[in-house]
Amino acid sequence: MLPVNLSPANSRESLVMKGGKLVLGSCVLLISTLAQPHHNPAAHYLVDERIEIVGIVTEFRPVNPHSRIYFDVNNEAGNTEAWMAEGDSIINLRRAGWTNEQLKPGDRINILGRPSRDGSNLIEWTFITMPDGTEVGGGNGQQGERLRMLEERLTQYRLERN
Amino acid sequence: MMMKDRTVVILAWILLNTASAVAQNSSNPVLAGVWSSTVTSFNHSAWDIFDLFGCNCTPETYDYLRGLLQDPANDHLSAAELQDMVVTFNRQAINDLLTDEGRRYEDVYDHADDPSILCEPFGVFRTILHNDPIHIEQTIDRIVITTEDLASDRTIYMNTREHPEVPPTSLGHSIGWYEDSTLVIETVGVSANIADDNLGIHNSSQGTSIERYTLSPDGRKLHLLFTLTDPVRYSAPLTLERMRIFTPEVSIENAPCESISGQF
């Protein structure tokens, strides 16, 4: 696995290693379900938990209602596991500048997101970080990007209000 | 033959000018175009800080939000913390209105049972409250709201004040009229469905709604005041508000549902 490279927005989170993945505590990363596209993520994912996992992209599927990334993960026993991550719809990703070739087979990615409810190898991604540290976001509802923008606008509002 | 052609031209001219007169009537808001929410156009400069923290929130929740943001004593709170407080307050405000039946339904409902997971289009209330952009087309006798992805396209009839007696459907029947600069839409005949999955709002087949769309003075923002009256699920009318902005740069995309969420 790559070294964990938490973004500043997530730096106050506590991390626990579990089953080859980093499991983040339930009281962190307060990205709520204020306004998410489509159905409630609680249908398939543990909305109060976060994991961070590194894998090699095998396929990027730019579809609706959720784009998908299929990727391989080397587990602690040294075996390869097939995983799938779900993010925002390709319509909204295109509006944010994504292309159908945004991720290519062989890309090494670090994914932060919600783990599956049933323990299967699924994750609803919040942020994807490339090996050079570039964050490409693109998670369901682009919540990570929205929250950062909100922090910036809040700071600006407080300065002007005072 | 010439007489017939001339009649057609005259009729077309009358129709064109009548339509133009309706659209340009100063008492009717001009709503035609694409309107986006804070979810899909969050970087737009037209939003103010209250819009950005907003949601499908009750009026009480907006009061709470304004209090939080305007009080310097809360300046130690991050945006994430504030947002979480707003969400918690809003859910409580909504849940406080639940009837016993509404509460029982909430207790047994499982998000995994949401039919949209299997690509079933949204019903009318969920379409109204959804985040994706909408395109409004205004004509003399109707308003057509075009949506994308799983939301459903709607037709609002402006030339009648009566609803037909028909069995409930997912879209029900909508009629509209103007009150000064506000478009008012009344919808009845809606089958039981999910109205907002994230807020846990489910309507029974007795649910009816009133939407009030009001333009800001500069025409750039469209405020929705949505009231759901459903005596089966809510002990009082449930009112939610949200803002959209005019986004002519956005186009409504045709988006077939191609993947079943949660399945490998």
Interface residues (C-beta under 8 A of the other chain):
Chain A: L29 L30 I31 S32 T33 L34 A35 Q36 P37 H38 H39 N40 A42 A43 H44 R61 V63 N64 P65 H66 R68 A82 M84 E86 S89 I90 I91 N92 R94 R95 S116 R117 S120 N121 L122 G141 Q142 E145 R146 L147 M149 L150 E151 R153 L154 Y157 R158 R161 N162
Chain B: S37 T38 V39 T40 S41 F42 N43 W47 I49 L52 F53 C55 N56 L69 Q70 P72 D75 S78 A79 A80 E81 L82 Q83 D84 V86 V87 D110 H111 A112 D114 S116 I117 C119 N131 D132 E148 D149 L150 D197 N198 V250 E253 A255 P256 C257 E258 S259 S261 G262 F264
